[in-house]
Amino acid sequence: MKRFLLLVLGAFVFSTSYMGDTEGAEKLLKMSTTTSTENSGLLDILLPEF
């Protein structure tokens, strides 16, 4: 149990250490979909929201 908590804490510290200041940075969203999402027209509805 103690080892698990240390692992979780280590993962948290590691992940938050790379969360730098993003002010003024361009925001980029990469999205992967299947061809059925595009063929159904759902992608045309989702993309403008993002």
mmCIF file as gemmi writes it, N, C-alpha and C atoms, coordinates in Angstrom:
data_model
loop_
_atom_site.group_PDB
_atom_site.id
_atom_site.type_symbol
_atom_site.label_atom_id
_atom_site.label_alt_id
_atom_site.label_comp_id
_atom_site.label_asym_id
_atom_site.label_entity_id
_atom_site.label_seq_id
_atom_site.pdbx_PDB_ins_code
_atom_site.Cartn_x
_atom_site.Cartn_y
_atom_site.Cartn_z
_atom_site.occupancy
_atom_site.B_iso_or_equiv
_atom_site.pdbx_formal_charge
_atom_site.auth_seq_id
_atom_site.auth_asym_id
_atom_site.pdbx_PDB_model_num
ATOM 1 N N . MET Axp A 1 ? 0.829 -1.192 0 1 0 ? 1 A 1
ATOM 2 C CA . MET Axp A 1 ? 0 0 0 1 0 ? 1 A 1
ATOM 3 C C . MET Axp A 1 ? 0.874 1.256 0 1 0 ? 1 A 1
ATOM 4 N N . LYS Axp A 2 ? 1.927 1.233 0.802 1 0 ? 2 A 1
ATOM 5 C CA . LYS Axp A 2 ? 2.808 2.388 0.887 1 0 ? 2 A 1
ATOM 6 C C . LYS Axp A 2 ? 3.494 2.629 -0.458 1 0 ? 2 A 1
ATOM 7 N N . ARG Axp A 3 ? 3.88 1.546 -1.119 1 0 ? 3 A 1
ATOM 8 C CA . ARG Axp A 3 ? 4.533 1.66 -2.426 1 0 ? 3 A 1
ATOM 9 C C . ARG Axp A 3 ? 3.571 2.246 -3.459 1 0 ? 3 A 1
ATOM 10 N N . PHE Axp A 4 ? 2.303 1.83 -3.409 1 0 ? 4 A 1
ATOM 11 C CA . PHE Axp A 4 ? 1.291 2.347 -4.33 1 0 ? 4 A 1
ATOM 12 C C . PHE Axp A 4 ? 1.102 3.857 -4.133 1 0 ? 4 A 1
ATOM 13 N N . LEU Axp A 5 ? 1.027 4.296 -2.893 1 0 ? 5 A 1
ATOM 14 C CA . LEU Axp A 5 ? 0.847 5.719 -2.609 1 0 ? 5 A 1
ATOM 15 C C . LEU Axp A 5 ? 2.047 6.533 -3.084 1 0 ? 5 A 1
ATOM 16 N N . LEU Axp A 6 ? 3.248 5.981 -2.911 1 0 ? 6 A 1
ATOM 17 C CA . LEU Axp A 6 ? 4.437 6.669 -3.403 1 0 ? 6 A 1
ATOM 18 C C . LEU Axp A 6 ? 4.432 6.757 -4.917 1 0 ? 6 A 1
ATOM 19 N N . LEU Axp A 7 ? 3.976 5.704 -5.565 1 0 ? 7 A 1
ATOM 20 C CA . LEU Axp A 7 ? 3.889 5.704 -7.023 1 0 ? 7 A 1
ATOM 21 C C . LEU Axp A 7 ? 2.883 6.75 -7.517 1 0 ? 7 A 1
ATOM 22 N N . VAL Axp A 8 ? 1.742 6.818 -6.874 1 0 ? 8 A 1
ATOM 23 C CA . VAL Axp A 8 ? 0.721 7.804 -7.246 1 0 ? 8 A 1
ATOM 24 C C . VAL Axp A 8 ? 1.236 9.216 -7.003 1 0 ? 8 A 1
ATOM 25 N N . LEU Axp A 9 ? 1.868 9.435 -5.876 1 0 ? 9 A 1
ATOM 26 C CA . LEU Axp A 9 ? 2.419 10.748 -5.574 1 0 ? 9 A 1
ATOM 27 C C . LEU Axp A 9 ? 3.505 11.126 -6.571 1 0 ? 9 A 1
ATOM 28 N N . GLY Axp A 10 ? 4.364 10.178 -6.912 1 0 ? 10 A 1
ATOM 29 C CA . GLY Axp A 10 ? 5.416 10.431 -7.898 1 0 ? 10 A 1
ATOM 30 C C . GLY Axp A 10 ? 4.835 10.773 -9.262 1 0 ? 10 A 1
ATOM 31 N N . ALA Axp A 11 ? 3.805 10.045 -9.672 1 0 ? 11 A 1
ATOM 32 C CA . ALA Axp A 11 ? 3.161 10.323 -10.957 1 0 ? 11 A 1
ATOM 33 C C . ALA Axp A 11 ? 2.527 11.708 -10.952 1 0 ? 11 A 1
ATOM 34 N N . PHE Axp A 12 ? 1.919 12.088 -9.829 1 0 ? 12 A 1
ATOM 35 C CA . PHE Axp A 12 ? 1.295 13.407 -9.717 1 0 ? 12 A 1
ATOM 36 C C . PHE Axp A 12 ? 2.338 14.516 -9.823 1 0 ? 12 A 1
ATOM 37 N N . VAL Axp A 13 ? 3.43 14.366 -9.096 1 0 ? 13 A 1
ATOM 38 C CA . VAL Axp A 13 ? 4.49 15.377 -9.113 1 0 ? 13 A 1
ATOM 39 C C . VAL Axp A 13 ? 5.096 15.472 -10.509 1 0 ? 13 A 1
ATOM 40 N N . PHE Axp A 14 ? 5.336 14.324 -11.129 1 0 ? 14 A 1
ATOM 41 C CA . PHE Axp A 14 ? 5.914 14.308 -12.467 1 0 ? 14 A 1
ATOM 42 C C . PHE Axp A 14 ? 4.984 14.998 -13.471 1 0 ? 14 A 1
ATOM 43 N N . SER Axp A 15 ? 3.692 14.689 -13.412 1 0 ? 15 A 1
ATOM 44 C CA . SER Axp A 15 ? 2.76 15.261 -14.382 1 0 ? 15 A 1
ATOM 45 C C . SER Axp A 15 ? 2.555 16.757 -14.175 1 0 ? 15 A 1
ATOM 46 N N . THR Axp A 16 ? 2.551 17.206 -12.936 1 0 ? 16 A 1
ATOM 47 C CA . THR Axp A 16 ? 2.339 18.632 -12.69 1 0 ? 16 A 1
ATOM 48 C C . THR Axp A 16 ? 3.594 19.455 -12.929 1 0 ? 16 A 1
ATOM 49 N N . SER Axp A 17 ? 4.748 18.827 -12.92 1 0 ? 17 A 1
ATOM 50 C CA . SER Axp A 17 ? 5.979 19.585 -13.141 1 0 ? 17 A 1
ATOM 51 C C . SER Axp A 17 ? 6.102 20.047 -14.59 1 0 ? 17 A 1
ATOM 52 N N . TYR Axp A 18 ? 5.392 19.414 -15.493 1 0 ? 18 A 1
ATOM 53 C CA . TYR Axp A 18 ? 5.446 19.806 -16.894 1 0 ? 18 A 1
ATOM 54 C C . TYR Axp A 18 ? 4.301 20.722 -17.294 1 0 ? 18 A 1
ATOM 55 N N . MET Axp A 19 ? 3.5 21.124 -16.346 1 0 ? 19 A 1
ATOM 56 C CA . MET Axp A 19 ? 2.395 22.031 -16.625 1 0 ? 19 A 1
ATOM 57 C C . MET Axp A 19 ? 2.885 23.456 -16.436 1 0 ? 19 A 1
ATOM 58 N N . GLY Axp A 20 ? 3.576 23.958 -17.43 1 0 ? 20 A 1
ATOM 59 C CA . GLY Axp A 20 ? 4.139 25.298 -17.344 1 0 ? 20 A 1
ATOM 60 C C . GLY Axp A 20 ? 3.114 26.369 -17.648 1 0 ? 20 A 1
ATOM 61 N N . ASP Axp A 21 ? 3.567 27.579 -17.715 1 0 ? 21 A 1
ATOM 62 C CA . ASP Axp A 21 ? 2.715 28.72 -18.023 1 0 ? 21 A 1
ATOM 63 C C . ASP Axp A 21 ? 2.333 28.662 -19.496 1 0 ? 21 A 1
ATOM 64 N N . THR Axp A 22 ? 1.053 28.591 -19.782 1 0 ? 22 A 1
ATOM 65 C CA . THR Axp A 22 ? 0.589 28.503 -21.162 1 0 ? 22 A 1
ATOM 66 C C . THR Axp A 22 ? -0.013 29.814 -21.642 1 0 ? 22 A 1
ATOM 67 N N . GLU Axp A 23 ? 0.151 30.881 -20.87 1 0 ? 23 A 1
ATOM 68 C CA . GLU Axp A 23 ? -0.402 32.166 -21.271 1 0 ? 23 A 1
ATOM 69 C C . GLU Axp A 23 ? 0.272 32.625 -22.558 1 0 ? 23 A 1
ATOM 70 N N . GLY Axp A 24 ? -0.517 32.959 -23.523 1 0 ? 24 A 1
ATOM 71 C CA . GLY Axp A 24 ? 0.005 33.413 -24.801 1 0 ? 24 A 1
ATOM 72 C C . GLY Axp A 24 ? 0.379 32.283 -25.74 1 0 ? 24 A 1
ATOM 73 N N . ALA Axp A 25 ? 0.288 31.068 -25.27 1 0 ? 25 A 1
ATOM 74 C CA . ALA Axp A 25 ? 0.625 29.92 -26.121 1 0 ? 25 A 1
ATOM 75 C C . ALA Axp A 25 ? -0.579 29.548 -26.973 1 0 ? 25 A 1
ATOM 76 N N . GLU Axp A 26 ? -0.292 29.079 -28.16 1 0 ? 26 A 1
ATOM 77 C CA . GLU Axp A 26 ? -1.357 28.629 -29.045 1 0 ? 26 A 1
ATOM 78 C C . GLU Axp A 26 ? -1.915 27.323 -28.507 1 0 ? 26 A 1
ATOM 79 N N . LYS Axp A 27 ? -3.227 27.226 -28.458 1 0 ? 27 A 1
ATOM 80 C CA . LYS Axp A 27 ? -3.854 25.998 -27.978 1 0 ? 27 A 1
ATOM 81 C C . LYS Axp A 27 ? -4.128 25.101 -29.166 1 0 ? 27 A 1
ATOM 82 N N . LEU Axp A 28 ? -3.73 23.861 -29.041 1 0 ? 28 A 1
ATOM 83 C CA . LEU Axp A 28 ? -3.845 22.904 -30.123 1 0 ? 28 A 1
ATOM 84 C C . LEU Axp A 28 ? -4.55 21.667 -29.612 1 0 ? 28 A 1
ATOM 85 N N . LEU Axp A 29 ? -5.539 21.217 -30.348 1 0 ? 29 A 1
ATOM 86 C CA . LEU Axp A 29 ? -6.258 20.007 -30 1 0 ? 29 A 1
ATOM 87 C C . LEU Axp A 29 ? -6.11 19.034 -31.151 1 0 ? 29 A 1
ATOM 88 N N . LYS Axp A 30 ? -5.58 17.865 -30.855 1 0 ? 30 A 1
ATOM 89 C CA . LYS Axp A 30 ? -5.485 16.807 -31.856 1 0 ? 30 A 1
ATOM 90 C C . LYS Axp A 30 ? -6.591 15.811 -31.569 1 0 ? 30 A 1
ATOM 91 N N . MET Axp A 31 ? -7.309 15.442 -32.617 1 0 ? 31 A 1
ATOM 92 C CA . MET Axp A 31 ? -8.416 14.523 -32.433 1 0 ? 31 A 1
ATOM 93 C C . MET Axp A 31 ? -8.309 13.414 -33.458 1 0 ? 31 A 1
ATOM 94 N N . SER Axp A 32 ? -8.413 12.186 -32.998 1 0 ? 32 A 1
ATOM 95 C CA . SER Axp A 32 ? -8.414 11.039 -33.888 1 0 ? 32 A 1
ATOM 96 C C . SER Axp A 32 ? -9.815 10.468 -33.93 1 0 ? 32 A 1
ATOM 97 N N . THR Axp A 33 ? -10.254 10.106 -35.106 1 0 ? 33 A 1
ATOM 98 C CA . THR Axp A 33 ? -11.572 9.496 -35.238 1 0 ? 33 A 1
ATOM 99 C C . THR Axp A 33 ? -11.496 8.359 -36.239 1 0 ? 33 A 1
ATOM 100 N N . THR Axp A 34 ? -12.546 7.609 -36.278 1 0 ? 34 A 1
ATOM 101 C CA . THR Axp A 34 ? -12.663 6.572 -37.291 1 0 ? 34 A 1
ATOM 102 C C . THR Axp A 34 ? -13.336 7.169 -38.518 1 0 ? 34 A 1
ATOM 103 N N . THR Axp A 35 ? -13.245 6.471 -39.627 1 0 ? 35 A 1
ATOM 104 C CA . THR Axp A 35 ? -13.88 6.982 -40.846 1 0 ? 35 A 1
ATOM 105 C C . THR Axp A 35 ? -15.394 7.012 -40.71 1 0 ? 35 A 1
ATOM 106 N N . SER Axp A 36 ? -15.961 6.142 -39.884 1 0 ? 36 A 1
ATOM 107 C CA . SER Axp A 36 ? -17.416 6.148 -39.725 1 0 ? 36 A 1
ATOM 108 C C . SER Axp A 36 ? -17.902 7.436 -39.067 1 0 ? 36 A 1
ATOM 109 N N . THR Axp A 37 ? -17.075 8.037 -38.21 1 0 ? 37 A 1
ATOM 110 C CA . THR Axp A 37 ? -17.457 9.316 -37.588 1 0 ? 37 A 1
ATOM 111 C C . THR Axp A 37 ? -17.539 10.411 -38.637 1 0 ? 37 A 1
ATOM 112 N N . GLU Axp A 38 ? -16.606 10.407 -39.556 1 0 ? 38 A 1
ATOM 113 C CA . GLU Axp A 38 ? -16.631 11.397 -40.624 1 0 ? 38 A 1
ATOM 114 C C . GLU Axp A 38 ? -17.764 11.109 -41.606 1 0 ? 38 A 1
ATOM 115 N N . ASN Axp A 39 ? -17.934 9.857 -41.972 1 0 ? 39 A 1
ATOM 116 C CA . ASN Axp A 39 ? -18.96 9.477 -42.953 1 0 ? 39 A 1
ATOM 117 C C . ASN Axp A 39 ? -20.372 9.705 -42.428 1 0 ? 39 A 1
ATOM 118 N N . SER Axp A 40 ? -20.567 9.631 -41.121 1 0 ? 40 A 1
ATOM 119 C CA . SER Axp A 40 ? -21.906 9.82 -40.551 1 0 ? 40 A 1
ATOM 120 C C . SER Axp A 40 ? -22.299 11.294 -40.473 1 0 ? 40 A 1
ATOM 121 N N . GLY Axp A 41 ? -21.313 12.188 -40.611 1 0 ? 41 A 1
ATOM 122 C CA . GLY Axp A 41 ? -21.604 13.615 -40.5 1 0 ? 41 A 1
ATOM 123 C C . GLY Axp A 41 ? -21.421 14.146 -39.088 1 0 ? 41 A 1
ATOM 124 N N . LEU Axp A 42 ? -21.146 13.275 -38.133 1 0 ? 42 A 1
ATOM 125 C CA . LEU Axp A 42 ? -20.964 13.705 -36.747 1 0 ? 42 A 1
ATOM 126 C C . LEU Axp A 42 ? -19.75 14.602 -36.586 1 0 ? 42 A 1
ATOM 127 N N . LEU Axp A 43 ? -18.705 14.322 -37.338 1 0 ? 43 A 1
ATOM 128 C CA . LEU Axp A 43 ? -17.498 15.134 -37.251 1 0 ? 43 A 1
ATOM 129 C C . LEU Axp A 43 ? -17.769 16.569 -37.683 1 0 ? 43 A 1
ATOM 130 N N . ASP Axp A 44 ? -18.626 16.775 -38.652 1 0 ? 44 A 1
ATOM 131 C CA . ASP Axp A 44 ? -18.971 18.131 -39.109 1 0 ? 44 A 1
ATOM 132 C C . ASP Axp A 44 ? -19.695 18.914 -38 1 0 ? 44 A 1
ATOM 133 N N . ILE Axp A 45 ? -20.381 18.2 -37.131 1 0 ? 45 A 1
ATOM 134 C CA . ILE Axp A 45 ? -21.073 18.858 -36.014 1 0 ? 45 A 1
ATOM 135 C C . ILE Axp A 45 ? -20.1 19.134 -34.869 1 0 ? 45 A 1
ATOM 136 N N . LEU Axp A 46 ? -19.187 18.202 -34.601 1 0 ? 46 A 1
ATOM 137 C CA . LEU Axp A 46 ? -18.27 18.338 -33.466 1 0 ? 46 A 1
ATOM 138 C C . LEU Axp A 46 ? -17.159 19.356 -33.7 1 0 ? 46 A 1
ATOM 139 N N . LEU Axp A 47 ? -16.614 19.407 -34.881 1 0 ? 47 A 1
ATOM 140 C CA . LEU Axp A 47 ? -15.462 20.272 -35.143 1 0 ? 47 A 1
ATOM 141 C C . LEU Axp A 47 ? -15.674 21.755 -34.854 1 0 ? 47 A 1
ATOM 142 N N . PRO Axp A 48 ? -16.799 22.358 -35.244 1 0 ? 48 A 1
ATOM 143 C CA . PRO Axp A 48 ? -16.971 23.782 -34.929 1 0 ? 48 A 1
ATOM 144 C C . PRO Axp A 48 ? -16.994 24.075 -33.43 1 0 ? 48 A 1
ATOM 145 N N . GLU Axp A 49 ? -17.403 23.113 -32.611 1 0 ? 49 A 1
ATOM 146 C CA . GLU Axp A 49 ? -17.448 23.32 -31.163 1 0 ? 49 A 1
ATOM 147 C C . GLU Axp A 49 ? -16.047 23.421 -30.575 1 0 ? 49 A 1
ATOM 148 N N . PHE Axp A 50 ? -15.093 22.782 -31.217 1 0 ? 50 A 1
ATOM 149 C CA . PHE Axp A 50 ? -13.733 22.797 -30.717 1 0 ? 50 A 1
ATOM 150 C C . PHE Axp A 50 ? -12.899 23.846 -31.42 1 0 ? 50 A 1
